[in-house]
Amino acid sequence: MPSHKEVVLAIMGAATGLAGLVLVFLGILVSAFESYDREGKDAARPKFAPTAWLSVAAFVLGLFAVVLAIAWLLRPSGNALYFLAIVAFLADVTLIGYVAVSVVRGEFRTG
């Protein structure tokens, strides 16, 4: 059974890495959106906006998990911070999975 410190360090590293990957994805998304002209942006906004905002939420949730992990490392006696860091990380992973599935389903939808 891993110690609380090992779990928190793993969460901190994984959440940081995932936040970085989400930020890269968001940058690609914004670049693709910016490649449209004014009329194209107006037409593409409904398709891009939900994914962009969900990606921002995933990025922020990942940073929140990192902050919780650091806070627990600074004060390792708090079980509330420990469990909150785990929940925030799991929520982040779930949201990233949802965004990935949404993007793939939206791009490859038939009909």
Beta strands, then each sheet from edge to edge (+ up, - down):
end
